[in-house]
Amino acid sequence: MSRDDNVKVEGTVVKVHSGGMYQVETDDGRSIRTKLSGRMSRFRIKVLLGDRVTVALSPYDLTHGLIVYRGK
C-alpha cells in the first residue's frame, strides 16, 4: 500500500501509553490508538499530551494509525 492511500485525520493526544503508543481523540470524536511513524522516531520528534497531530489511517482498519505530523 502506498503512502497516498492512507486516510489523514486531525486530532489531539489524550493519553500516552507505554511502548510508544498514544491515544488520539479526533475532531469528530473517535478514539484512535496510534504510534509514531518511522520518520518521526528517526528524527526524535517528541509528542506530548495535548499536542495536535495528524494521523494516517489505513482504509482497512480505522482504529489504528501512525502519527505523521505534530502541530504546534
Secondary structure, DSSP 8 states (H G I E B T S, - for coil): --GGGSEEEEEEEEEE-TTSEEEEEETTS-EEEEEE-HHHHHTT----TT-EEEEEE-SS-TTEEEEEEE--
